[in-house]
């Protein structure tokens, strides 16, 4: 069923135990069109790290100010 939804381009349902933010990352990673997916593992990692930083109490401004650090990883 999930494969049929993916092939048809339908957005997959929200994962039962995932937050809205994690669901967005999963949907982007599983997007039907290659151009809609993450173009690199680093891009996906950065989105995951942003969620982690927000949950640890950093403000969006803190995240944006530190987003240029370590991008060559």
N, C-alpha and C positions, 0 to 999 in steps of 0.2 A: 504494500500500500504506500509506504513512504517513497519507494522508488518511482511508482506511478505518479505521485504528486510532484516529485522533483522533475521528472521527464516532462510533465505537462507545464512546468513553470510555476505551479501553485506554491505559495509560501507554506512551509512546513508548520505544523502546530507548535505552540509553545511547549518546551520541555517541562515536564511536571514539576521538577525540583529546581528549575533555573529561574533566575531573576529576569526582569524585562531586558536589562542590559546584556546579560549573557545570551538570552534568546536572540537578540539582534546580531550578536557576533556569530552565533551558530547559523542563523539564516544567511548571513553574508558569506560565510565559509561554504555553505551548501547551495549557493545560488545557482540557478539553471544556466544563466549566461556567464561565460568566463569573465567578461568585463565587469560584472557586478560582484565578483568574488574578490577576496584579498589577493593582491598581486604579489605578495611575498609573506613569508612567515614573520618577518620583522614588523610588517604592517599590522598583522593580527596580534602579535605580542604587545605592540604599543597600545592597542585598544584594551587588551586584558590588563595591562599595567595601569591604565587610566582608571579602570574600575577598582582595582586594588587600592590605588592611592586615594580615591574618593572615599572608599570604605574605611580607610585608615585615618580619615579626617582632614586630608589636605583639601584646600579650596581649588576651584577650577583655575584661578590665577596662578597658584603655586604650580599646578600641573603644566600650564601653558609656559610658564617661565622656565621650567626644567625640561621641556619637551625637546629642546635642541641638544641637550646633554646626552651623550651616549648613543646617538643615532647611527654611528658607524659600527655598532655591534653586529 
